[in-house]
Amino acid sequence: MLCADYRRWFSPYVDGLLEPTERASVEAHLNECSQCRTDLASLQQMLSSLRTMDRPATPDLLPGIHAQLEHQPRWRRIPLPSPLDVPWRSLALVGTAALAAILIVIPAYRMRQGGVKSNADSIGMQFSQVSSQASQAPAKQSVFASLPKSVGAEHMRKQALFQSSGRAQTVDRAANRSEARAQQEWSSSAATAVVVRDFASVDHSTLPGTELGVGGHVGGVPASEPNVLTRRLAESTSSSLATSGAFASLPSTVSESKPVAHEQARQSLLAQPIGADFMAAPLPSDELQKTESALVGREAISTENAPPPVSPVSPIPAIWKVTDTAAAKAEITEWVRTKDGIVVISDAQHLAITLPASAMTDFVRRFPIILSSSTEFEAWRINAPASSPSPVGRLLPTIAPVTEERVPQAPAPQVTISLELVPLQ
Amino acid sequence: MSNPPGTPDQATDDSALVERSQRGDLAAFDHLVLQHQEVVFAVALRMLGNADEAQEVAQDAFVRAFRGIGTFRREAKFSTWLIAITMNLCRNRRRWWARRRGVIVASLDDPIETGEGTVGREVADPAPGPGETAARAEFQQYLLKALQTLEEPFRRVIVLRDIQGHSYEEIAQMLHCQVGTVKSRINRARLQLRALLDGHV
C-alpha cells in the first residue's frame, strides 16, 4: 500500500472505526513512515483545535421565540397531535362498524316499508286521498268478528294489556297517532305476534275439520312480519286458495280498507305500523256469537318467520245490477264525493270505492248493491252503528269468496268496496 | 469545548418535557429551549459564521420545533431532531444568501464574526497567558473562516462530528443519510479542511 492509501484511513483511525487488522496495518506503516506520522499529527491537531473551540456566548432565545409564537394565529400555537399518535386503527374500526350499520339498517328499513308498499300497490287501488275519520268508530277487521268466542275473550284480555301499555287507544286516535307511531312500529309487532300464536293454537284445537292444504297455502304466502295473520274461510276451496296469492289482482275483490288516519292516506298506508291499535274497540260478544256461525273455516296463522303481509287492505266485493252503468257510475261518484269518499273507476264496469266507515250504512241504504261476501260485510257491520241494516245479498259464485285477512295495523276508518256494475239485460 | 448532547438524565427530562409540550404546555417547551439553546445556537453559528444570523435561525428552529412537536417521534432524541431542523434552516438561509448575492464569496481573509467576546468563554485551558489567549482567539477565527469555505455537506459533518462531537449514527439521523455516507464525507471534509489550514495547524 502507498502512503496515500494509508492517509485515507487516518480519519477512521482517529475515530477508532478501523478493524483490528486495518488498525495494525496503519500502525505498522506509521512506525516506518515519518511523513505519514507528521500527516497524522497534523490531522489530530486540527481535530483537537475543533473540539476545543470556545463555546460561543449564547443569547437568550426565549423572548424572540415567544414573540414569534405570539404572532402566530392561535391555532398554530397549539401543537397538533402526531399523525402517528392518532389511533387510526380504532378509528377505522369504528368507521367500518358505522358503515356496516348504515348498509344493513337502511336496506332493512326500506325492505320493511317496501314490503308494505308493494302489497298496497298490488291491490290496484289508487289512494290519492283518504281523509282521516279517526273520531269515527273504528272499523273492525273481520278476522276478529269471525273468531270463536273463546278466542275473542282471550283477545279482549290481551287488548287490556295493550291498553295498559299506553298505546293509542282513545277514540280520537288521530291525536295520539303521531306520538304513538314510533313505538307502535316495533312494540306492537312483537305484541301482536303473541296474539297470532294464540290464534294458531285455537285454530288447531277448537276448529276441527280444517284442511291441511290451508297450511300449505299459508306457507306459500309471502309474509315476513311476525304479526301477519292469514285466514281462510271454510267455504273456500283449495282451488280458490290457489288464487288467493293473486287475490289482489281480481277486478272485484273483497276488501275492508286499511285503517288510515293520516292526511296522505297512501303514504301513511305504506308507513303504517302493523298492529297499531286495531283492538281499540271492544268486540261485542253477541256479534261474535253471530259471526261465529259465519266462520266455518279457520284461521291460517303465519309463523313469526313468515314473509311480509301481502295486503293490508281487503276490499268488500259487491255488485249492483243496473240498466245504465254510466248513469250509475255518475250517481255513485257524486254521492261518494259528498261523503268525502273516493271513487276509482277501474273500467267500464268496476269501481273501487273508498268510504268513511260511518258512511257505509248510508251507502248500502242509498244504493241497492249486493254484497257478494257476507263475511266481509259482517265484519264491517260489527263496527257499524247498530241501526245499520243488513243488506246481505246473495253470494255470487263468480266472485271468489275466499279472502285473505291480515291482522289490521290500526282500525280502519275507511271501507273499500270493489263494486261491479252488472248491466240488466 | 464540545457539548455532547443527551446524557441519559437529560434524555429522560427531555422525554417528559416533550410529552408536556405535545399537550400544549408552553412552560415545558420553555424548559426545552433553555436546555438546548446553547447547542442550537452553536451549531447555527458555526454553520453560518454570523452571530445575528445564527440567533435568528436558532429562534426559528425552536419556533418550528414547537409547531411541529406533535409530529416528533420519541424514538429519536429531541436534540437530534432539533439539530436536524437547525441544519435545514441553515441550509435554507445559505441558499437565500446565494440567491441574493449570486454567489457566496468567502475568503479566509474576510473578517468573520464568531459570537465570542461578549460573554465568558469555556475555561478550557488553565490560566492561559494574554498572548496565548490572543493567538488562540485568532486561530479559532481563522478556523471558523476556513469552515465557511467548505462545501455545505462537508461543513455539516465537521460541525457535527468534530466540533459538536456527535456519533456517526446520530449524524446520519440528523442529516437523513446512511452511516457510510457520513463516514466518507467526514474523511473528505477533514482532508479538505486540513488542506485549507495548511501552514496554520
HADDOCK unambig.tbl for C-alpha pairs under 7 A between the chains (distance, minus, plus):
assign (segid A and resid 11 and name CA) (segid B and resid 187 and name CA) 5.47 0.50 0.50
assign (segid A and resid 42 and name CA) (segid B and resid 201 and name CA) 6.36 0.50 0.50
assign (segid A and resid 43 and name CA) (segid B and resid 194 and name CA) 6.81 0.50 0.50
assign (segid A and resid 45 and name CA) (segid B and resid 201 and name CA) 6.67 0.50 0.50
assign (segid A and resid 46 and name CA) (segid B and resid 201 and name CA) 6.14 0.50 0.50
assign (segid A and resid 47 and name CA) (segid B and resid 162 and name CA) 6.21 0.50 0.50
assign (segid A and resid 50 and name CA) (segid B and resid 162 and name CA) 5.95 0.50 0.50
assign (segid A and resid 50 and name CA) (segid B and resid 163 and name CA) 5.25 0.50 0.50
assign (segid A and resid 51 and name CA) (segid B and resid 1 and name CA) 5.76 0.50 0.50
assign (segid A and resid 51 and name CA) (segid B and resid 2 and name CA) 5.66 0.50 0.50
assign (segid A and resid 51 and name CA) (segid B and resid 162 and name CA) 5.74 0.50 0.50
assign (segid A and resid 51 and name CA) (segid B and resid 163 and name CA) 4.77 0.50 0.50
assign (segid A and resid 52 and name CA) (segid B and resid 1 and name CA) 4.36 0.50 0.50
assign (segid A and resid 52 and name CA) (segid B and resid 2 and name CA) 6.63 0.50 0.50
assign (segid A and resid 53 and name CA) (segid B and resid 1 and name CA) 5.30 0.50 0.50
assign (segid A and resid 53 and name CA) (segid B and resid 140 and name CA) 6.71 0.50 0.50
assign (segid A and resid 54 and name CA) (segid B and resid 1 and name CA) 5.57 0.50 0.50
assign (segid A and resid 54 and name CA) (segid B and resid 121 and name CA) 5.97 0.50 0.50
assign (segid A and resid 54 and name CA) (segid B and resid 122 and name CA) 5.59 0.50 0.50
assign (segid A and resid 55 and name CA) (segid B and resid 1 and name CA) 5.92 0.50 0.50
assign (segid A and resid 55 and name CA) (segid B and resid 121 and name CA) 6.23 0.50 0.50
assign (segid A and resid 55 and name CA) (segid B and resid 122 and name CA) 5.90 0.50 0.50
assign (segid A and resid 56 and name CA) (segid B and resid 42 and name CA) 6.31 0.50 0.50
assign (segid A and resid 56 and name CA) (segid B and resid 115 and name CA) 5.61 0.50 0.50
assign (segid A and resid 56 and name CA) (segid B and resid 116 and name CA) 5.23 0.50 0.50
assign (segid A and resid 57 and name CA) (segid B and resid 115 and name CA) 6.43 0.50 0.50
assign (segid A and resid 57 and name CA) (segid B and resid 116 and name CA) 6.00 0.50 0.50
assign (segid A and resid 57 and name CA) (segid B and resid 118 and name CA) 6.46 0.50 0.50
assign (segid A and resid 57 and name CA) (segid B and resid 119 and name CA) 5.12 0.50 0.50
assign (segid A and resid 57 and name CA) (segid B and resid 120 and name CA) 6.76 0.50 0.50
assign (segid A and resid 58 and name CA) (segid B and resid 38 and name CA) 5.63 0.50 0.50
assign (segid A and resid 58 and name CA) (segid B and resid 41 and name CA) 6.45 0.50 0.50
assign (segid A and resid 61 and name CA) (segid B and resid 37 and name CA) 6.90 0.50 0.50
assign (segid A and resid 61 and name CA) (segid B and resid 59 and name CA) 5.83 0.50 0.50
assign (segid A and resid 62 and name CA) (segid B and resid 33 and name CA) 6.99 0.50 0.50
assign (segid A and resid 64 and name CA) (segid B and resid 59 and name CA) 6.34 0.50 0.50
assign (segid A and resid 65 and name CA) (segid B and resid 59 and name CA) 5.42 0.50 0.50
assign (segid A and resid 65 and name CA) (segid B and resid 62 and name CA) 6.85 0.50 0.50
assign (segid A and resid 65 and name CA) (segid B and resid 63 and name CA) 5.94 0.50 0.50
assign (segid A and resid 69 and name CA) (segid B and resid 63 and name CA) 6.62 0.50 0.50
assign (segid A and resid 76 and name CA) (segid B and resid 67 and name CA) 6.70 0.50 0.50
assign (segid A and resid 77 and name CA) (segid B and resid 67 and name CA) 6.71 0.50 0.50
assign (segid A and resid 78 and name CA) (segid B and resid 24 and name CA) 5.70 0.50 0.50
assign (segid A and resid 79 and name CA) (segid B and resid 22 and name CA) 6.00 0.50 0.50
assign (segid A and resid 79 and name CA) (segid B and resid 24 and name CA) 5.83 0.50 0.50
assign (segid A and resid 79 and name CA) (segid B and resid 66 and name CA) 6.86 0.50 0.50
assign (segid A and resid 79 and name CA) (segid B and resid 67 and name CA) 5.50 0.50 0.50
assign (segid A and resid 79 and name CA) (segid B and resid 68 and name CA) 6.61 0.50 0.50
assign (segid A and resid 79 and name CA) (segid B and resid 69 and name CA) 6.37 0.50 0.50
assign (segid A and resid 79 and name CA) (segid B and resid 70 and name CA) 5.56 0.50 0.50
assign (segid A and resid 80 and name CA) (segid B and resid 70 and name CA) 5.04 0.50 0.50
assign (segid A and resid 81 and name CA) (segid B and resid 70 and name CA) 4.48 0.50 0.50
assign (segid A and resid 81 and name CA) (segid B and resid 71 and name CA) 6.68 0.50 0.50
assign (segid A and resid 82 and name CA) (segid B and resid 70 and name CA) 4.37 0.50 0.50
assign (segid A and resid 82 and name CA) (segid B and resid 71 and name CA) 4.12 0.50 0.50
assign (segid A and resid 82 and name CA) (segid B and resid 72 and name CA) 6.91 0.50 0.50
assign (segid A and resid 83 and name CA) (segid B and resid 71 and name CA) 6.69 0.50 0.50
